[in-house]
């Protein structure tokens, strides 16, 4: 997984931790949207 940094909280500020969560979710969503869809038959 590429979002392993979310497992532990290394950030000192909650705003930094929140930004990491938003960044990871954005990356996951863009990867899912960019993935080619398989043809169902």
N, CA, C and O atoms as a Tinker XYZ file with bonds, in Angstrom:
   164  protein
     1  N      0.832000   -1.185000    0.000000    73     2
     2  CA     0.000000    0.000000    0.000000    64     1     3
     3  C      0.871000    1.242000    0.000000    63     2     4     5
     4  O      1.931000    1.262000    0.625000    81     3
     5  N      0.446000    2.238000   -0.672000    73     3     6
     6  CA     1.209000    3.479000   -0.719000    64     5     7
     7  C      0.812000    4.436000    0.402000    63     6     8     9
     8  O      1.489000    5.439000    0.626000    81     7
     9  N     -0.255000    4.144000    1.093000    73     7    10
    10  CA    -0.722000    5.034000    2.161000    64     9    11
    11  C     -0.327000    4.502000    3.537000    63    10    12    13
    12  O     -1.074000    4.661000    4.502000    81    11
    13  N      0.814000    3.888000    3.629000    73    11    14
    14  CA     1.250000    3.326000    4.911000    64    13    15
    15  C      1.532000    4.392000    5.951000    63    14    16    17
    16  O      1.522000    4.116000    7.151000    81    15
    17  N      1.782000    5.599000    5.498000    73    15    18
    18  CA     2.083000    6.670000    6.447000    64    17    19
    19  C      0.884000    6.976000    7.339000    63    18    20    21
    20  O      1.049000    7.563000    8.408000    81    19
    21  N     -0.302000    6.592000    6.923000    73    19    22
    22  CA    -1.500000    6.849000    7.709000    64    21    23
    23  C     -1.656000    5.873000    8.870000    63    22    24    25
    24  O     -2.508000    6.074000    9.735000    81    23
    25  N     -0.847000    4.824000    8.898000    73    23    26
    26  CA    -0.959000    3.824000    9.959000    64    25    27
    27  C     -0.586000    4.426000   11.308000    63    26    28    29
    28  O     -1.259000    4.182000   12.309000    81    27
    29  N      0.463000    5.195000   11.332000    73    27    30
    30  CA     0.894000    5.835000   12.579000    64    29    31
    31  C      0.862000    7.344000   12.392000    63    30    32    33
    32  O      1.018000    7.857000   11.283000    81    31
    33  N      0.658000    8.028000   13.485000    73    31    34
    34  CA     0.567000    9.484000   13.429000    64    33    35
    35  C      1.910000   10.085000   13.807000    63    34    36    37
    36  O      2.242000   10.181000   14.988000    81    35
    37  N      2.687000   10.491000   12.800000    73    35    38
    38  CA     3.992000   11.090000   13.030000    64    37    39
    39  C      3.919000   12.616000   13.077000    63    38    40    41
    40  O      4.890000   13.277000   13.443000    81    39
    41  N      2.792000   13.159000   12.713000    73    39    42
    42  CA     2.664000   14.609000   12.625000    64    41    43
    43  C      2.432000   15.219000   14.007000    63    42    44    45
    44  O      1.779000   14.614000   14.857000    81    43
    45  N      2.954000   16.387000   14.219000    73    43    46
    46  CA     2.768000   17.070000   15.506000    64    45    47
    47  C      1.464000   17.851000   15.550000    63    46    48    49
    48  O      0.835000   17.970000   16.601000    81    47
    49  N      1.072000   18.371000   14.426000    73    47    50
    50  CA    -0.158000   19.160000   14.379000    64    49    51
    51  C     -1.279000   18.346000   13.754000    63    50    52    53
    52  O     -1.045000   17.518000   12.873000    81    51
    53  N     -2.480000   18.585000   14.213000    73    51    54
    54  CA    -3.620000   17.875000   13.635000    64    53    55
    55  C     -3.889000   18.326000   12.204000    63    54    56    57
    56  O     -4.408000   17.556000   11.396000    81    55
    57  N     -3.538000   19.576000   11.889000    73    55    58
    58  CA    -3.764000   20.043000   10.516000    64    57    59
    59  C     -2.855000   19.310000    9.534000    63    58    60    61
    60  O     -3.257000   19.040000    8.402000    81    59
    61  N     -1.641000   18.988000    9.954000    73    59    62
    62  CA    -0.732000   18.231000    9.087000    64    61    63
    63  C     -1.245000   16.811000    8.888000    63    62    64    65
    64  O     -1.197000   16.282000    7.778000    81    63
    65  N     -1.733000   16.194000    9.959000    73    63    66
    66  CA    -2.276000   14.841000    9.854000    64    65    67
    67  C     -3.514000   14.828000    8.962000    63    66    68    69
    68  O     -3.696000   13.914000    8.157000    81    67
    69  N     -4.352000   15.832000    9.105000    73    67    70
    70  CA    -5.550000   15.928000    8.280000    64    69    71
    71  C     -5.188000   16.126000    6.813000    63    70    72    73
    72  O     -5.831000   15.557000    5.930000    81    71
    73  N     -4.173000   16.922000    6.553000    73    71    74
    74  CA    -3.724000   17.140000    5.181000    64    73    75
    75  C     -3.211000   15.842000    4.566000    63    74    76    77
    76  O     -3.446000   15.582000    3.386000    81    75
    77  N     -2.514000   15.027000    5.355000    73    75    78
    78  CA    -2.022000   13.741000    4.850000    64    77    79
    79  C     -3.180000   12.812000    4.498000    63    78    80    81
    80  O     -3.113000   12.091000    3.502000    81    79
    81  N     -4.231000   12.823000    5.299000    73    79    82
    82  CA    -5.406000   11.991000    5.010000    64    81    83
    83  C     -6.061000   12.445000    3.710000    63    82    84    85
    84  O     -6.400000   11.620000    2.862000    81    83
    85  N     -6.238000   13.750000    3.555000    73    83    86
    86  CA    -6.839000   14.268000    2.324000    64    85    87
    87  C     -5.974000   13.960000    1.104000    63    86    88    89
    88  O     -6.494000   13.611000    0.044000    81    87
    89  N     -4.664000   14.088000    1.251000    73    87    90
    90  CA    -3.752000   13.807000    0.143000    64    89    91
    91  C     -3.829000   12.334000   -0.260000    63    90    92    93
    92  O     -3.884000   12.014000   -1.447000    81    91
    93  N     -3.833000   11.446000    0.724000    73    91    94
    94  CA    -3.900000   10.013000    0.434000    64    93    95
    95  C     -5.217000    9.644000   -0.230000    63    94    96    97
    96  O     -5.236000    8.859000   -1.178000    81    95
    97  N     -6.319000   10.204000    0.260000    73    95    98
    98  CA    -7.610000    9.904000   -0.345000    64    97    99
    99  C     -7.688000   10.438000   -1.777000    63    98   100   101
   100  O     -8.285000    9.803000   -2.646000    81    99
   101  N     -7.093000   11.588000   -2.018000    73    99   102
   102  CA    -7.058000   12.143000   -3.372000    64   101   103
   103  C     -6.271000   11.235000   -4.303000    63   102   104   105
   104  O     -6.691000   10.987000   -5.433000    81   103
   105  N     -5.136000   10.742000   -3.836000    73   103   106
   106  CA    -4.319000    9.849000   -4.655000    64   105   107
   107  C     -5.057000    8.546000   -4.953000    63   106   108   109
   108  O     -5.012000    8.058000   -6.082000    81   107
   109  N     -5.730000    7.978000   -3.962000    73   107   110
   110  CA    -6.478000    6.733000   -4.161000    64   109   111
   111  C     -7.607000    6.951000   -5.164000    63   110   112   113
   112  O     -7.810000    6.126000   -6.055000    81   111
   113  N     -8.341000    8.051000   -5.027000    73   111   114
   114  CA    -9.457000    8.312000   -5.931000    64   113   115
   115  C     -8.992000    8.560000   -7.359000    63   114   116   117
   116  O     -9.632000    8.095000   -8.303000    81   115
   117  N     -7.884000    9.287000   -7.536000    73   115   118
   118  CA    -7.406000    9.532000   -8.899000    64   117   119
   119  C     -6.886000    8.255000   -9.539000    63   118   120   121
   120  O     -7.041000    8.066000  -10.746000    81   119
   121  N     -6.274000    7.376000   -8.758000    73   119   122
   122  CA    -5.831000    6.094000   -9.304000    64   121   123
   123  C     -7.014000    5.254000   -9.743000    63   122   124   125
   124  O     -6.965000    4.603000  -10.787000    81   123
   125  N     -8.082000    5.265000   -8.950000    73   123   126
   126  CA    -9.268000    4.485000   -9.314000    64   125   127
   127  C     -9.944000    5.045000  -10.559000    63   126   128   129
   128  O    -10.428000    4.286000  -11.399000    81   127
   129  N     -9.978000    6.363000  -10.681000    73   127   130
   130  CA   -10.610000    6.970000  -11.850000    64   129   131
   131  C     -9.780000    6.773000  -13.113000    63   130   132   133
   132  O    -10.331000    6.668000  -14.208000    81   131
   133  N     -8.464000    6.722000  -12.966000    73   131   134
   134  CA    -7.586000    6.598000  -14.124000    64   133   135
   135  C     -7.439000    5.153000  -14.595000    63   134   136   137
   136  O     -6.976000    4.907000  -15.709000    81   135
   137  N     -7.830000    4.204000  -13.757000    73   135   138
   138  CA    -7.693000    2.797000  -14.118000    64   137   139
   139  C     -8.644000    2.455000  -15.263000    63   138   140   141
   140  O     -9.814000    2.837000  -15.225000    81   139
   141  N     -8.164000    1.748000  -16.270000    73   139   142
   142  CA    -9.058000    1.368000  -17.374000    64   141   143
   143  C    -10.102000    0.358000  -16.898000    63   142   144   145
   144  O     -9.800000   -0.559000  -16.135000    81   143
   145  N    -11.311000    0.545000  -17.356000    73   143   146
   146  CA   -12.401000   -0.345000  -16.968000    64   145   147
   147  C    -12.359000   -1.609000  -17.820000    63   146   148   149
   148  O    -12.107000   -1.551000  -19.023000    81   147
   149  N    -12.605000   -2.734000  -17.192000    73   147   150
   150  CA   -12.648000   -3.983000  -17.952000    64   149   151
   151  C    -14.035000   -4.127000  -18.580000    63   150   152   153
   152  O    -15.039000   -3.712000  -18.003000    81   151
   153  N    -14.067000   -4.717000  -19.755000    73   151   154
   154  CA   -15.327000   -4.895000  -20.470000    64   153   155
   155  C    -16.088000   -6.073000  -19.870000    63   154   156   157
   156  O    -15.556000   -7.176000  -19.743000    81   155
   157  N    -17.316000   -5.823000  -19.511000    73   155   158
   158  CA   -18.157000   -6.905000  -18.982000    64   157   159
   159  C    -18.925000   -7.525000  -20.140000    63   158   160   161
   160  O    -19.472000   -6.827000  -20.994000    81   159
   161  N    -18.952000   -8.841000  -20.147000    73   159   162
   162  CA   -19.603000   -9.445000  -21.291000    64   161   163
   163  C    -20.578000  -10.442000  -21.018000    63   162   164
   164  O    -21.169000  -10.997000  -21.945000    81   163
